[in-house]
Amino acid sequence: MHAIRTHSAAAMMIVAALCARPALSQEATRNRIGVTATTRAYTVGDSSVTERVVAVRYDLFGPSFRLRLDGSALGYTAAGSKINGTLPIGARFDYMMRPGDSVAVYVKTASQPLDLTTQQTSALATAGTSTVDLESTGLGAPALGGVRATVAFPVGDFVLALRGGVEVEPTPSGSAPVYWRGTTLKGGVAFTSNVDWGTLAFSADATKSSADSLNGRNLFPGGGSVMLQAQVDASVLNPFDPLEDERWPIRAALFYAKPFSSDRADQPNLLIPQGDLLGGIAAMFLPVNGVTFAPTVQYLHESSSSGSTTAISRNTISGTAWTLQTGLDVGVPLGNVFELTPQAGYAFGTVGATFSQGVALRRGRGVVRTSGFDDSIRGYYLGVQLTATF
């Protein structure tokens, strides 16, 4: 689940950042309210997964601060199990001391449900890979609080940014499966530079969590992760503009995320063990008569391996998964305050794993038994977002 929580969530945040509209003017305080309804449906082999999410978000922007409140209601169906609940409700306050230097304080409530039954955990495993975009991976999360700070330094033609933070999740009570990380330390560095054709940025981030196994019921595999990312912000000429003075923005990112010290990588809510994730995401913005078309493409590839040893046997599982997803957002202004954005996308790929069991027999001889699966992934999402800015 850590691969899904950390890596897939990071991928979704990168997509959101790539598709985000330009920042609001900081000359005056502004408000933005957004409501998004999304339906996702996937088939993995002969199993089906559906998810419906209604998300509400409020942002208050000021000259040097931003306040964000968000929450989501969710319905998830898979493997004969239905889960209805809410994802963690969050509040975050960012304050900018000067351009490039900022501090953020944030809190989140626990998801509902927090304690997952065995049946619910198995249902989440139906599409349990970081390459499948589902928000239901946020179920089973306890409350948390955190703080994060960023300091920037101009270095020649670059801007160097150092960032760090800490998150704390109280130890959950009960005996059912949960996803608990304990205390998590975060740190990172980023380089940004303006070049002739746009902006280029590189970053490296690492996390390390302290949680133990909670006597076998913790779905968090343990340890932490390292993520490397490169991002480009450029533009191309509009080929249909006879004056050749209009440009179409293009944003793209490549990232690689690797877990470490994950002693419990093969969790019951995962289809394959936690593994390395490689991804590429690109978006283009095409304004046509006041309407903005934003096509996106995303590729994700996860590979993993996990093993256990007893006195007479060695068990290993190796997994791999990939998906290619295309999407389209269409931003339609409705006057000076509202904007309606229909969203749609389609994804396809594969997921598979090989299981091996080696049993030691007499006089150094042994037997190795292998089995596995190789399933296709097909899915789509449909959504609509209504925002009001005032």
N, C-alpha and C positions, 0 to 999 in steps of 0.2 A: 504493500500500500504506500510505502514511502516513495517508491518510484512514481506511482500515480500521483500522490499528493504533491510532491516536489516538482517533478519533471513535467508532467502533463499540465499542472496548474501554471508552471512557468511558461509553457508553450501558449496557453490560453491568454496569459497576460501579455506576451509578446504580440500575439494577434491583435489584442485589444489596443495595444500601444500603436501598432502599425496602422490600424484602421481609425484611430482617434482623429477627431477634427483638430485644427490648430487651436492652441491655447487661447482662452478668452483674454481680452485686454485687461491688464491689471490696474487700469486707471480708476476703476470704480468697483464697488462690490456687486457681484452678480450671483444669481441663483440658477441652479439647473436641477430639474426633476425628471427622472427617466423611469419608465415602466416597460419591461421587456417580457414577452411571452414566447417561449421556445418549446418546440416538440422535437425530440430526437428518437430515431428508431434504427436499430442495428440488428443484423443477423450474423451470428458467429457459428459457422458450421450449420447445424440444424437447430440451434437455439436462438431465441429472439429476446431482444431487450428494448423496452420503450421508456422514455423519460419525458416528463412535462415539468417545466419550471416557469414560475412567474417571479421576476425579480424587480425590486423597487430600489432606486438609488437617488439620494439627494446630495448635491454639492453646493457649498457656499464658498465663493471665491472672493478674496480681498486682495489689496495691494501686496500683502506679504504673507498671506495665510490661505489655507484651504481646509474646510471641514467637510467630511464625507460620512454619510450614514447609508447603510445598505442591508438588505435582507432578501431572502428567497424562500418561497414555498415550493415543495418538490413532490412529485409522484413518480415512483419507479416500479416497473414490473418486469420480472424475469424468473424463469425456472419455477413457475407456479406460485411465486411469492410477490406480494404487493407491499410496498413501503410508502407511506404517506407521512410527510413531516416537513421540517424546516431546516435549512442550512444555517450555519452560525450567523447571527446578526452582528454586524460590525459597526464600529465608530472609529474614525481616524481624524487626527488633527495634525496638519503640517504647518510649520512656521519657518519662513525664510529670513535668516538674519541679514544676509546680503546675497547677491546673485551667486549661486553655486553652493552656498552653505545653508543647510536646513536641518531641522530636527522634527521627528514625527513620533507621536504617541498614539497607540491604538489598543482597542480591546475588542474581544469577540465573545459572544455567549456560546454555550454548548449547542451542538446540533440536537434536533429532536427527530428520531430517537437518538440518545447517546449510547446506551447499551444495546448492542445488536444481538439478535438471537442467532443460533446456528443456521437456521434456514435463511435468514436475511443475509448472513455472511456468505453463504453459498450462492445466493442469488447475485450478489455483487461480483462474485468471481466469474459469472457467465461471460463478461466482457472485461475481465480484470487484466488489462494491459495499458501501459501509458500511451499507446498509439490510438486508443479509442477515446473520443472527446465526450466525457460524461461528467456532469456536476455532482452526481450521487456519490462520487468518491469522497465528498466532504461529510458524509454521514459517519457517525461514531466519533466525532471530534469533541473533546472537552472545551471548556472556556479557556481563554488565554488573554494575556496582557503583554504588551511589548513596547519597546522604544528603539528608534533607529535614527542615526545621525549621519550626515554627509558633509564633507569639507572639500572644497575645490581649490586647486592651485594652478595658475597659468605657468606653463613650462614651455617656453619658446612658442612654436606654432600649435602646441597641444594644450589641452586642459586636463589636468590630472585630478581625479576625484577619488577620495578614500571614504569608505562607508563601513559602518558597523552597527550592530544592534544585539538585542537580547529579547527572547520571548520566554514566558513562563506559563506552563499549564499545570494547575493543581492536580494532584494524584486523584484519579477517579475512584469512587467506591464501587462496591458491587462485585459480581463474579462473571458478568457477561463480557464478550469481546468488545474492545474499544480501541481507538487509535490515539495513543498517548505518547508525546515526545518529551515530557518533563521540561527541563530547561534547555533552550536552544540558543547557541551563540552563532552570530552571523558576521561575516566580514567580506569585504570586496574592494576591488580597485578598478577604475575605468579610465580610458584615454579617449578623448574626443578631439577631432580636428576638422576644420573647414578646408576643403580642397577645391580645385577648380570646378569640379563637376558636382559638388554637394558636400555632405557631411559624412565622416567615417568615424565609427566608434568601436572600441574593443573593451571587453570587460571580463573579469574573472571573479567569481563569488564562491564562498564556501560556507557550509553550515555544519554544526556538530551538536548532537542532542545527547542528553544524559539518561533517558528513560531505560528501565530494565524491562523484562518480559512480563511483569505483573503476574507471575506464576503461570505463564503460558497463555494468557488471554489478551495480551497486547498485540494488535495488528501492525504496529510500527516495527519494521525489521531491525531497527537499531542503527547506531552510527550517525553518518552524515552524508553530505554530497558535495561535489565540486562542479561548477558550471562555467564553461567558457562560451563567450558570445561575441560575434561580430555583426555590426549593423550598419547599413548604408541608407542614406537619404539623398536621393537624386531626382532628376526630372528629365523628360524627353520632350521634344517639340511635338505639338499637335499637328499630325500630318494633314489635317483637314482645314487648318487655318491658313488662308492665303497670305496673311501678313507675316506669318511665322514669328509671332511675338507671344503666343500662348504656349505654356508648357504644362505637361501632365506630371504631377509628382509620383515618384516610385519609391517605395520603402521595402527593404528586404533585410532578413536576419538569418544567420546560421548559428546554431548552438550545439554544444555537446555537454551532456550531464552524466556524471559517473558517481555512483554511491561508493562509500567505503565503510569498513567495520560493520557491515550489515550481517550480523550473525544469524538472523532469522529471515533470510531473503524469501523463502518459500512459505508464503502465508495462505491461510484458507480462503481469503478473499481475493486471491490472485489466480489468474488463469495460467500464467507462467511466472517464475520467480522475478523479483526485483532485478533490474539490470541497467546497462548503459543505454542512454537515449541520445540519438543523433537526429537533428531536425533542421529543416529549412522552411522559411515562410516568406512570402512576398505579396505585396499589395500595390495596386495602381488606383489612382483617383482620376476619374474622367468627368468633368463638369459639362453638362449639356443642357442649355437653356434653364439654368438654375437648379437642375437636378444633378446630383452627384452619384455616379456609378463607381462602386469600389469592388472590383473582382479580386479574389485572393486565391492563392494556391499554397498548400502546406504538405510537406512530406515528413513523416516520423518513422524512425526505425529503432527498435529495442532489441537488445540481445542480452541473454542472462544465463547463469549457471549456478547451481546450488548442489551441495552434497552433504551426506551424513554417513558416519562410520560406526559400526558396532564391532564386537570381538570377532565376528565371523563374516561380516558382509560390508560392502561399500555401495551406497545408493547415490546416484547422481541424476539430476534433471537439467537439461539444457534447452532453453527456449529462445525463440526469435519471433518477432512480429513487425509488420510494416503497414502503413496506410498512406494513401495519397488522397487529399481532400481538396476539392475546389468549392469556392463559395462566391456569393455575390450579395453585396449590400447596396440598396438604392435609397439615397437620402432625398426626401421630397419636402421642401419647405412648405409650411402651412401658415402663411403670414409672417410676421416678425418675431413671433414667440415660439411657435410649435414646429416640430419637424417629425415626419413619419418615415420610418426606415424599415421596409420589408427586407427579410434576410432568408437566404436559402443556400443549401450546399449538399454535396454528395461525396461520399467517401468509399473507397474500396481498398482491399489489401488481403493479407494472410496472417495467420498466427499458427504456430506449431511448437511441439516439444518432443524430446526424446528422453525416455526413462531407461536407465540402466541399473541393474542390480548384479553385483559380483559377489558370489558366495565362495568362501574358501573351503576346500575339501582336504582330504588327507595328502600328505607328502608334497605340499606345495602346489597341488593342482586345484583349479577352481572352475566355476561355471558362471558365465555372464549371460543374463537374460535382458533383452531389450524390447521395448514397445514404444508407441508414440502416437501422435495425431498431427494432422496438417489440415487446418480449416480455413475457409475463405471468410473474409469480413466484407460486409456490404452495409451501407447505411446512409441516412440522409438527415438533414435538419431543416426545419421551417420556423421562422420567427418573425416577430414584428415588434418594433420599438417606437415608443412615442416619447419625445422629450420636449420640455418647455424650458426656455432660457429667458430670464428677465432680470 
